[in-house]
């Protein structure tokens, strides 16, 4: 069982500020956490932080004692909403381990937590040291505890904190030059990441190829389509013999043949299918490689509920079909849960969502409303060229690397959007700005009924 915890950069900064006020004494906070569960995977995601006031605690440089009255409202909420409770405290001296004092305190605390919530699910405790590094462990109702695989921080930068290891493993030869460029720590982070790729065609195929060769540990592939003759100009690692096979199965077979250790889960279906949604919800990072707006909107929502770093790739090649090119351009969007959204950035509107949904569910009604001018038409299939798609796929993968290993002269927050036009000859950058308040209210909510607060998805979940 792989168990992780994820929180946003803003949540992490708030924890740091409270846990290290500058007086060298321990402090404590509580967190309400959502959950994501898929086969062999459990992910906790932070929904809300409740700092315990310093003046309410007895604090030394080795111990903090706090009143449990602050815990009771969270327990009631966790029991009502099917969520978890986490306790996090600081070690000002920098010791990134749970002490014997911590062990005794947690045993006493979580016995009471399980008696109150009584759902048989684990809850968490965590330790933070002055540089912001965190470790965490899950406490079962039987009194046992187990370390989490990592604590992920999804902000302008990406950080994944793992428990200390006594002996460093050698970097395999295939990754040695990657480690020389981006550091051993970045390779180690990649080795333990679970990365989703939704859409496995012209942009998704190159992404899968590159992240597999970078040493990503787990890859989740989602795409409902079969390989067609027309795809062979741009889906890397496909051949004429693959025509008629599911795209995800072809790419999964390639990753397995590559033999670099990545584990692959392939879902030959739409993202809205329950098992695909569950698998992506337990990822750390997801690449959106879809043309339509419905899938992007769903993925943006999923990333918010489950605290995923979301990289969206879009490519536009406008041509007249006879060799005349009007424009070749594309963009890579990096989206943080709880901040701006693709809709808020103007990539699509509610009207475009409605039109695409209607075309899928009722093509006749769509054509009727389109003819009468009530809706704008959904963009039809455009030209696609592998070299162009591969360029923007590579830009997105490099963006992931630069978030894991910040190397720019300017902060990563200045590069939320990158737009490149090959025909106009420009490369533009836009910073992270604003918040999609309607979406941000679900930050870290995790599993709930209805799923993603969408009744039609909940019906699919119940039927599965």
Kinemage of the C-alpha trace (Angstrom):
@kinemage 1
@onewidth
@group {chain A} dominant
@subgroup {mainchain}
@vectorlist {calphas} color= white
{ca unk a 1} P 0.000 0.000 0.000
{ca unk a 2} L 1.413 3.363 -1.091
{ca unk a 3} L 0.243 6.214 1.161
{ca unk a 4} L 0.963 9.897 0.571
{ca unk a 5} L -0.070 13.350 1.790
{ca unk a 6} L -0.437 16.458 -0.399
{ca unk a 7} L -0.937 20.126 0.439
{ca unk a 8} L -0.651 23.369 -1.488
{ca unk a 9} L 2.246 25.790 -1.358
{ca unk a 10} L 0.041 28.345 0.419
{ca unk a 11} L -0.974 25.788 3.051
{ca unk a 12} L 2.636 24.773 3.566
{ca unk a 13} L 3.709 28.414 3.979
{ca unk a 14} L 0.954 28.973 6.552
{ca unk a 15} L 2.113 25.916 8.506
{ca unk a 16} L 5.736 27.097 8.446
{ca unk a 17} L 4.779 30.541 9.719
{ca unk a 18} L 2.783 29.132 12.621
{ca unk a 19} L 5.086 26.260 13.597
{ca unk a 20} L 8.243 28.386 13.584
{ca unk a 21} L 7.391 31.781 15.121
{ca unk a 22} L 11.067 32.453 15.838
{ca unk a 23} L 11.247 31.621 19.547
{ca unk a 24} L 12.877 28.178 19.167
{ca unk a 25} L 9.982 26.310 20.797
{ca unk a 26} L 7.711 23.622 19.413
{ca unk a 27} L 4.253 24.507 18.104
{ca unk a 28} L 1.325 22.472 16.809
{ca unk a 29} L -1.485 22.663 14.254
{ca unk a 30} L -4.327 20.429 13.160
{ca unk a 31} L -5.430 19.643 9.618
{ca unk a 32} L -8.689 18.362 8.168
{ca unk a 33} L -7.882 16.061 5.251
{ca unk a 34} L -9.779 14.514 2.376
{ca unk a 35} L -8.933 11.076 1.079
{ca unk a 36} L -8.414 9.437 -2.291
{ca unk a 37} L -8.355 5.665 -2.645
{ca unk a 38} L -7.478 3.476 -5.617
{ca unk a 39} L -6.209 -0.126 -5.637
{ca unk a 40} L -3.003 -0.226 -3.582
{ca unk a 41} L -3.013 3.571 -3.098
{ca unk a 42} L -4.268 5.961 -0.424
{ca unk a 43} L -3.718 9.686 -0.668
{ca unk a 44} L -4.523 12.273 2.000
{ca unk a 45} L -5.098 15.853 0.862
{ca unk a 46} L -5.255 18.907 3.117
{ca unk a 47} L -8.579 20.709 3.121
{ca unk a 48} L -8.110 23.095 6.046
{ca unk a 49} L -5.478 24.019 8.637
{ca unk a 50} L -6.372 24.899 12.231
{ca unk a 51} L -3.389 26.452 14.074
{ca unk a 52} L -3.400 25.889 17.834
{ca unk a 53} L -2.659 29.328 19.379
{ca unk a 54} L 0.783 29.512 20.937
{ca unk a 55} L -0.599 31.051 24.120
{ca unk a 56} L -2.927 28.070 24.601
{ca unk a 57} L -0.013 25.599 24.660
{ca unk a 58} L 2.814 24.683 27.002
{ca unk a 59} L 5.835 24.941 24.725
{ca unk a 60} L 9.521 24.075 25.120
{ca unk a 61} L 12.241 23.310 22.575
{ca unk a 62} L 11.538 19.560 23.018
{ca unk a 63} L 7.811 19.284 23.724
{ca unk a 64} L 4.451 20.918 23.145
{ca unk a 65} L 1.300 20.231 25.152
{ca unk a 66} L -1.965 21.553 23.751
{ca unk a 67} L -5.651 21.568 24.742
{ca unk a 68} L -7.715 18.976 22.884
{ca unk a 69} L -10.729 21.306 22.882
{ca unk a 70} L -9.443 22.555 19.535
{ca unk a 71} L -9.668 19.005 18.175
{ca unk a 72} L -13.307 18.250 19.000
{ca unk a 73} L -14.949 20.346 16.226
{ca unk a 74} L -12.632 18.764 13.634
{ca unk a 75} L -13.493 15.264 14.859
{ca unk a 76} L -17.190 15.972 14.494
{ca unk a 77} L -16.652 17.340 10.992
{ca unk a 78} L -14.404 14.436 9.981
{ca unk a 79} L -16.986 11.917 11.168
{ca unk a 80} L -19.798 13.708 9.313
{ca unk a 81} L -17.939 14.234 6.035
{ca unk a 82} L -15.846 11.038 5.873
{ca unk a 83} L -12.547 12.866 6.269
{ca unk a 84} L -9.342 12.410 8.259
{ca unk a 85} L -7.677 14.409 11.024
{ca unk a 86} L -3.950 15.149 11.091
{ca unk a 87} L -1.732 16.639 13.794
{ca unk a 88} L 1.509 18.352 12.776
{ca unk a 89} L 4.090 19.817 15.131
{ca unk a 90} L 7.534 21.344 14.760
{ca unk a 91} L 10.987 20.157 15.712
{ca unk a 92} L 12.945 23.449 15.960
{ca unk a 93} L 16.200 21.556 16.404
{ca unk a 94} L 15.881 20.013 12.947
{ca unk a 95} L 15.483 16.353 13.956
{ca unk a 96} L 13.413 14.816 11.146
{ca unk a 97} L 12.179 11.873 13.200
{ca unk a 98} L 9.333 11.068 15.526
{ca unk a 99} L 10.712 11.002 19.070
{ca unk a 100} L 9.737 8.665 21.883
{ca unk a 101} L 7.745 11.558 23.348
{ca unk a 102} L 5.926 11.852 20.000
{ca unk a 103} L 5.232 8.109 19.983
{ca unk a 104} L 3.615 8.206 23.414
{ca unk a 105} L 1.608 11.341 22.660
{ca unk a 106} L 0.344 9.981 19.345
{ca unk a 107} L -0.662 6.651 20.878
{ca unk a 108} L -2.799 8.471 23.398
{ca unk a 109} L -4.214 10.978 20.901
{ca unk a 110} L -5.180 8.641 18.079
{ca unk a 111} L -6.822 6.110 20.341
{ca unk a 112} L -9.312 8.859 21.162
{ca unk a 113} L -9.548 10.008 17.528
{ca unk a 114} L -10.524 6.529 16.340
{ca unk a 115} L -13.029 6.112 19.160
{ca unk a 116} L -14.740 9.355 18.145
{ca unk a 117} L -14.704 9.067 14.324
{ca unk a 118} L -15.156 5.267 14.348
{ca unk a 119} L -14.940 4.628 10.602
{ca unk a 120} L -11.969 2.254 10.619
{ca unk a 121} L -9.904 4.609 8.437
{ca unk a 122} L -6.396 5.887 9.336
{ca unk a 123} L -5.553 9.386 10.552
{ca unk a 124} L -2.203 11.187 10.427
{ca unk a 125} L 0.537 12.814 12.441
{ca unk a 126} L 3.403 14.811 10.944
{ca unk a 127} L 6.640 16.559 11.902
{ca unk a 128} L 8.102 19.665 10.260
{ca unk a 129} L 11.660 20.981 10.618
{ca unk a 130} L 12.833 24.593 10.064
{ca unk a 131} L 13.571 24.257 6.331
{ca unk a 132} L 9.967 23.171 5.756
{ca unk a 133} L 10.659 19.472 5.245
{ca unk a 134} L 7.891 17.223 6.555
{ca unk a 135} L 7.462 13.553 7.304
{ca unk a 136} L 4.181 11.911 8.233
{ca unk a 137} L 2.752 8.601 9.360
{ca unk a 138} L -0.681 6.982 9.292
{ca unk a 139} L -2.267 5.684 12.506
{ca unk a 140} L -4.599 2.694 12.237
{ca unk a 141} L -7.446 1.898 14.601
{ca unk a 142} L -5.469 -1.096 15.923
{ca unk a 143} L -2.831 1.250 17.379
{ca unk a 144} L -0.187 0.610 14.734
{ca unk a 145} L 1.378 3.295 12.564
{ca unk a 146} L 3.262 3.296 9.262
{ca unk a 147} L 5.342 5.988 7.511
{ca unk a 148} L 3.942 7.756 4.465
{ca unk a 149} L 5.808 7.372 1.192
{ca unk a 150} L 6.051 11.136 0.836
{ca unk a 151} L 4.533 14.515 1.648
{ca unk a 152} L 3.971 16.550 -1.525
{ca unk a 153} L 3.812 20.349 -1.653
{ca unk a 154} L 2.129 21.693 -4.797
{ca unk a 155} L 2.954 25.377 -5.219
{ca unk a 156} L 4.978 27.515 -7.590
{ca unk a 157} L 7.645 24.902 -6.929
{ca unk a 158} L 7.048 21.187 -6.380
{ca unk a 159} L 8.551 19.496 -3.338
{ca unk a 160} L 8.184 15.871 -2.298
{ca unk a 161} L 9.514 15.097 1.169
{ca unk a 162} L 10.416 11.480 1.842
{ca unk a 163} L 11.516 9.845 5.101
{ca unk a 164} L 15.304 9.899 5.585
{ca unk a 165} L 17.175 6.858 4.257
{ca unk a 166} L 20.387 5.580 5.774
{ca unk a 167} L 22.036 4.443 2.544
{ca unk a 168} L 21.736 6.291 -0.754
{ca unk a 169} L 21.013 4.126 -3.776
{ca unk a 170} L 23.207 4.444 -6.843
{ca unk a 171} L 21.773 6.395 -9.768
{ca unk a 172} L 21.214 3.918 -12.628
{ca unk a 173} L 23.253 4.499 -15.745
{ca unk a 174} L 20.257 5.526 -17.879
{ca unk a 175} L 19.551 8.428 -15.474
{ca unk a 176} L 23.118 9.545 -14.769
{ca unk a 177} L 23.074 12.441 -17.230
{ca unk a 178} L 19.607 13.504 -16.083
{ca unk a 179} L 20.945 13.657 -12.540
{ca unk a 180} L 23.970 15.645 -13.728
{ca unk a 181} L 21.640 18.241 -15.251
{ca unk a 182} L 18.841 18.457 -12.701
{ca unk a 183} L 20.385 16.925 -9.595
{ca unk a 184} L 20.192 13.578 -7.888
{ca unk a 185} L 17.322 14.767 -5.682
{ca unk a 186} L 15.216 15.527 -8.752
{ca unk a 187} L 15.823 12.044 -10.138
{ca unk a 188} L 14.900 10.519 -6.763
{ca unk a 189} L 11.714 12.596 -6.700
{ca unk a 190} L 10.804 11.423 -10.207
{ca unk a 191} L 11.463 7.830 -9.207
{ca unk a 192} L 8.726 8.041 -6.575
{ca unk a 193} L 6.180 10.126 -8.492
{ca unk a 194} L 2.849 8.835 -9.721
{ca unk a 195} L 2.069 10.741 -12.919
{ca unk a 196} L -1.154 10.700 -14.912
{ca unk a 197} L -1.385 11.366 -18.664
{ca unk a 198} L -4.943 11.998 -19.833
{ca unk a 199} L -5.039 11.890 -23.622
{ca unk a 200} L -2.454 9.633 -25.275
{ca unk a 201} L -2.266 10.885 -28.837
{ca unk a 202} L -0.178 13.632 -30.472
{ca unk a 203} L 0.892 15.447 -27.296
{ca unk a 204} L 0.304 12.674 -24.763
{ca unk a 205} L 2.448 10.128 -26.590
{ca unk a 206} L 5.648 12.204 -26.434
{ca unk a 207} L 4.937 13.029 -22.780
{ca unk a 208} L 4.715 9.320 -21.938
{ca unk a 209} L 7.944 8.618 -23.817
{ca unk a 210} L 9.838 11.383 -22.012
{ca unk a 211} L 8.633 10.804 -18.459
{ca unk a 212} L 9.309 7.076 -18.800
{ca unk a 213} L 12.890 7.811 -19.881
{ca unk a 214} L 13.271 10.274 -16.995
{ca unk a 215} L 12.556 7.435 -14.571
{ca unk a 216} L 9.045 8.238 -13.296
{ca unk a 217} L 7.970 5.451 -10.967
{ca unk a 218} L 4.279 5.091 -11.818
{ca unk a 219} L 2.368 6.186 -14.916
{ca unk a 220} L -1.425 6.247 -15.287
{ca unk a 221} L -2.689 6.413 -18.896
{ca unk a 222} L -6.246 7.398 -19.842
{ca unk a 223} L -7.610 7.561 -23.406
{ca unk a 224} L -10.685 5.917 -24.969
{ca unk a 225} L -9.456 5.783 -28.577
{ca unk a 226} L -7.832 3.194 -30.802
{ca unk a 227} L -4.739 3.802 -32.910
{ca unk a 228} L -5.695 4.786 -36.470
{ca unk a 229} L -3.612 5.135 -39.621
{ca unk a 230} L -3.823 8.925 -39.310
{ca unk a 231} L -2.220 8.791 -35.843
{ca unk a 232} L 1.047 7.300 -37.073
{ca unk a 233} L 2.346 10.739 -38.059
{ca unk a 234} L 2.527 11.850 -34.441
{ca unk a 235} L 2.066 9.148 -31.762
{ca unk a 236} L 5.593 8.103 -30.879
{ca unk a 237} L 6.370 4.417 -30.399
{ca unk a 238} L 3.417 3.248 -32.535
{ca unk a 239} L 3.656 1.275 -35.759
{ca unk a 240} L 1.331 0.184 -38.547
{ca unk a 241} L 0.886 -3.090 -36.685
{ca unk a 242} L -0.692 -1.170 -33.771
{ca unk a 243} L -3.622 0.157 -35.812
{ca unk a 244} L -6.861 -0.943 -34.130
{ca unk a 245} L -5.334 -1.351 -30.681
{ca unk a 246} L -6.151 0.958 -27.737
{ca unk a 247} L -3.661 3.810 -27.607
{ca unk a 248} L -3.070 3.334 -23.883
{ca unk a 249} L -2.251 -0.348 -24.322
{ca unk a 250} L 0.276 0.413 -27.071
{ca unk a 251} L 2.024 3.039 -24.933
{ca unk a 252} L 1.893 0.859 -21.815
{ca unk a 253} L 3.519 -1.991 -23.719
{ca unk a 254} L 6.257 0.378 -24.882
{ca unk a 255} L 6.999 1.544 -21.319
{ca unk a 256} L 7.191 -2.047 -20.137
{ca unk a 257} L 9.542 -2.988 -23.006
{ca unk a 258} L 11.718 -0.006 -22.127
{ca unk a 259} L 12.467 -1.809 -18.876
{ca unk a 260} L 13.411 1.198 -16.720
{ca unk a 261} L 11.172 0.209 -13.826
{ca unk a 262} L 8.041 2.295 -14.383
{ca unk a 263} L 4.760 0.667 -13.365
{ca unk a 264} L 1.892 1.446 -15.747
{ca unk a 265} L -1.879 1.449 -15.318
{ca unk a 266} L -3.765 1.785 -18.606
{ca unk a 267} L -7.421 2.805 -18.889
{ca unk a 268} L -8.840 2.547 -22.428
{ca unk a 269} L -11.793 4.767 -21.561
{ca unk a 270} L -12.975 8.307 -21.014
{ca unk a 271} L -11.729 10.106 -17.901
{ca unk a 272} L -15.275 10.124 -16.484
{ca unk a 273} L -15.203 6.339 -15.944
{ca unk a 274} L -14.962 5.576 -12.196
{ca unk a 275} L -11.798 3.458 -12.239
{ca unk a 276} L -9.964 6.079 -14.307
{ca unk a 277} L -11.072 8.883 -11.988
{ca unk a 278} L -9.931 6.902 -8.947
{ca unk a 279} L -6.546 6.128 -10.491
{ca unk a 280} L -5.861 9.760 -11.436
{ca unk a 281} L -7.043 11.037 -8.038
{ca unk a 282} L -4.133 9.260 -6.343
{ca unk a 283} L -1.526 10.747 -8.717
{ca unk a 284} L 0.935 13.468 -7.724
{ca unk a 285} L 1.109 15.190 -11.124
{ca unk a 286} L -1.168 15.010 -14.154
{ca unk a 287} L -0.645 16.054 -17.776
{ca unk a 288} L -3.783 17.067 -19.658
{ca unk a 289} L -3.322 16.316 -23.375
{ca unk a 290} L -6.890 16.732 -24.601
{ca unk a 291} L -8.382 18.856 -27.371
{ca unk a 292} L -11.874 19.271 -25.898
{ca unk a 293} L -12.988 21.470 -23.034
{ca unk a 294} L -15.174 18.944 -21.154
{ca unk a 295} L -12.215 16.754 -20.266
{ca unk a 296} L -10.098 19.741 -19.298
{ca unk a 297} L -12.811 21.090 -17.045
{ca unk a 298} L -13.192 17.713 -15.345
{ca unk a 299} L -9.432 17.347 -14.917
{ca unk a 300} L -9.127 20.859 -13.436
{ca unk a 301} L -11.849 19.920 -10.942
{ca unk a 302} L -10.168 16.612 -10.111
{ca unk a 303} L -6.851 18.396 -9.547
{ca unk a 304} L -8.512 20.759 -7.052
{ca unk a 305} L -10.348 18.103 -5.054
{ca unk a 306} L -7.238 15.910 -4.864
{ca unk a 307} L -4.372 18.464 -4.828
{ca unk a 308} L -2.677 17.526 -8.093
{ca unk a 309} L -0.132 19.575 -10.004
{ca unk a 310} L -1.821 19.944 -13.409
{ca unk a 311} L 0.068 20.679 -16.651
{ca unk a 312} L -2.238 21.371 -19.592
{ca unk a 313} L -0.941 21.246 -23.175
{ca unk a 314} L -2.743 22.946 -26.048
{ca unk a 315} L -1.662 23.145 -29.710
{ca unk a 316} L -3.258 25.050 -32.592
{ca unk a 317} L -2.292 24.542 -36.226
{ca unk a 318} L -4.522 26.566 -38.548
{ca unk a 319} L -4.084 25.590 -42.190
{ca unk a 320} L -6.201 25.667 -45.343
{ca unk a 321} L -5.651 22.000 -46.169
{ca unk a 322} L -3.579 22.845 -49.246
{ca unk a 323} L -0.309 23.794 -47.557
{ca unk a 324} L -1.235 27.337 -46.539
{ca unk a 325} L -0.564 27.997 -42.857
{ca unk a 326} L -2.232 30.806 -40.930
{ca unk a 327} L -0.836 30.013 -37.515
{ca unk a 328} L 1.191 27.482 -35.532
{ca unk a 329} L 1.053 28.119 -31.817
{ca unk a 330} L 0.487 26.412 -28.506
{ca unk a 331} L 0.559 26.842 -24.768
{ca unk a 332} L 1.480 25.087 -21.553
{ca unk a 333} L -0.511 25.963 -18.444
{ca unk a 334} L 0.684 25.047 -14.962
{ca unk a 335} L -2.254 24.985 -12.546
{ca unk a 336} L -2.087 24.873 -8.780
{ca unk a 337} L -5.084 23.599 -6.808
{ca unk a 338} L -6.874 26.440 -5.061
{ca unk a 339} L -5.634 29.116 -7.463
{ca unk a 340} L -6.702 30.110 -10.991
{ca unk a 341} L -8.366 27.676 -13.389
{ca unk a 342} L -8.348 27.105 -17.140
{ca unk a 343} L -11.805 28.630 -17.355
{ca unk a 344} L -10.698 31.619 -15.286
{ca unk a 345} L -7.738 32.078 -17.636
{ca unk a 346} L -10.157 32.313 -20.570
{ca unk a 347} L -9.392 29.015 -22.325
{ca unk a 348} L -13.090 28.210 -22.484
{ca unk a 349} L -16.485 29.470 -21.384
{ca unk a 350} L -19.578 27.882 -19.854
{ca unk a 351} L -21.178 28.142 -23.291
{ca unk a 352} L -18.402 26.112 -24.880
{ca unk a 353} L -18.786 23.483 -22.150
{ca unk a 354} L -22.519 23.317 -22.777
{ca unk a 355} L -22.071 22.972 -26.526
{ca unk a 356} L -19.517 20.169 -26.256
{ca unk a 357} L -21.632 18.297 -23.733
{ca unk a 358} L -24.722 18.628 -25.955
{ca unk a 359} L -22.841 17.371 -29.036
{ca unk a 360} L -21.753 14.288 -27.084
{ca unk a 361} L -25.113 13.538 -25.445
{ca unk a 362} L -27.600 14.597 -28.158
{ca unk a 363} L -26.014 15.207 -31.581
{ca unk a 364} L -29.363 16.005 -33.227
{ca unk a 365} L -30.222 18.692 -30.677
{ca unk a 366} L -26.715 20.069 -31.037
{ca unk a 367} L -27.041 20.426 -34.806
{ca unk a 368} L -30.458 22.053 -34.414
{ca unk a 369} L -29.266 24.638 -31.892
{ca unk a 370} L -26.141 25.283 -33.950
{ca unk a 371} L -28.193 25.905 -37.104
{ca unk a 372} L -30.458 28.345 -35.256
{ca unk a 373} L -27.473 30.247 -33.864
{ca unk a 374} L -28.104 29.451 -30.190
{ca unk a 375} L -24.631 28.027 -29.607
{ca unk a 376} L -21.164 28.371 -31.042
{ca unk a 377} L -19.898 25.308 -32.834
{ca unk a 378} L -17.414 22.996 -31.180
{ca unk a 379} L -14.073 23.120 -33.086
{ca unk a 380} L -13.731 20.263 -35.529
{ca unk a 381} L -10.665 18.143 -36.183
{ca unk a 382} L -7.619 20.188 -37.163
{ca unk a 383} L -4.341 19.315 -38.908
{ca unk a 384} L -1.738 17.725 -36.639
{ca unk a 385} L 2.011 17.337 -37.096
{ca unk a 386} L 4.194 15.256 -34.802
{ca unk a 387} L 7.092 17.715 -34.704
{ca unk a 388} L 4.783 20.537 -33.597
{ca unk a 389} L 3.006 18.446 -30.965
{ca unk a 390} L 6.318 17.104 -29.703
{ca unk a 391} L 7.654 20.622 -29.206
{ca unk a 392} L 4.869 21.539 -26.779
{ca unk a 393} L 4.969 18.138 -25.081
{ca unk a 394} L 8.669 18.676 -24.396
{ca unk a 395} L 7.954 22.170 -23.087
{ca unk a 396} L 5.501 20.695 -20.578
{ca unk a 397} L 7.907 17.986 -19.402
{ca unk a 398} L 10.698 20.547 -18.969
{ca unk a 399} L 8.215 22.659 -16.988
{ca unk a 400} L 7.766 19.748 -14.599
{ca unk a 401} L 11.539 19.456 -14.212
{ca unk a 402} L 11.904 23.191 -13.529
{ca unk a 403} L 9.187 23.034 -10.883
{ca unk a 404} L 10.970 20.123 -9.195
{ca unk a 405} L 14.384 21.774 -9.541
{ca unk a 406} L 13.868 25.574 -9.690
{ca unk a 407} L 16.553 26.927 -12.024
{ca unk a 408} L 15.103 30.023 -13.641
{ca unk a 409} L 16.475 33.500 -13.037
{ca unk a 410} L 12.916 34.594 -12.178
{ca unk a 411} L 10.582 32.756 -9.776
{ca unk a 412} L 8.430 29.931 -11.093
{ca unk a 413} L 5.316 31.888 -10.192
{ca unk a 414} L 5.997 34.118 -13.212
{ca unk a 415} L 5.515 31.165 -15.600
{ca unk a 416} L 1.987 29.919 -14.966
{ca unk a 417} L 1.243 30.269 -18.688
{ca unk a 418} L 3.680 29.919 -21.563
{ca unk a 419} L 2.448 30.696 -25.075
{ca unk a 420} L 4.662 30.107 -28.103
{ca unk a 421} L 3.854 31.101 -31.687
{ca unk a 422} L 6.106 29.723 -34.385
{ca unk a 423} L 4.470 31.813 -37.087
{ca unk a 424} L 4.442 35.144 -35.203
{ca unk a 425} L 7.810 34.507 -33.586
{ca unk a 426} L 7.089 35.125 -29.918
{ca unk a 427} L 7.288 33.309 -26.592
{ca unk a 428} L 5.136 34.929 -23.907
{ca unk a 429} L 4.881 34.238 -20.193
{ca unk a 430} L 2.117 35.089 -17.737
{ca unk a 431} L 2.251 34.845 -13.924
{ca unk a 432} L -0.100 33.038 -11.579
{ca unk a 433} L -2.884 35.514 -10.819
{ca unk a 434} L -6.275 35.342 -9.169
{ca unk a 435} L -8.375 32.505 -7.787
{ca unk a 436} L -11.327 30.594 -9.159
{ca unk a 437} L -13.409 30.948 -5.999
{ca unk a 438} L -16.150 28.589 -7.171
{ca unk a 439} L -13.576 25.820 -7.629
{ca unk a 440} L -11.265 26.699 -4.725
{ca unk a 441} L -13.992 26.001 -2.168
{ca unk a 442} L -13.446 22.287 -2.903
{ca unk a 443} L -9.686 22.381 -2.345
{ca unk a 444} L -8.556 19.143 -0.715
{ca unk a 445} L -12.099 17.855 -0.244
{ca unk a 446} L -11.173 14.417 -1.555
{ca unk a 447} L -13.792 11.680 -1.805
{ca unk a 448} L -17.358 12.831 -1.210
{ca unk a 449} L -20.931 12.163 -2.248
{ca unk a 450} L -21.752 13.129 -4.918
{ca unk a 451} L -18.330 12.504 -6.412
{ca unk a 452} L -16.645 15.814 -7.301
{ca unk a 453} L -20.029 17.310 -6.338
{ca unk a 454} L -21.322 16.135 -9.719
{ca unk a 455} L -24.458 13.937 -9.430
{ca unk a 456} L -23.989 12.312 -12.861
{ca unk a 457} L -20.492 11.163 -11.850
{ca unk a 458} L -21.857 9.825 -8.585
{ca unk a 459} L -24.362 7.717 -10.511
{ca unk a 460} L -21.487 6.210 -12.478
{ca unk a 461} L -19.581 5.549 -9.235
{ca unk a 462} L -22.544 3.781 -7.671
{ca unk a 463} L -23.054 1.652 -10.767
{ca unk a 464} L -19.393 0.601 -10.939
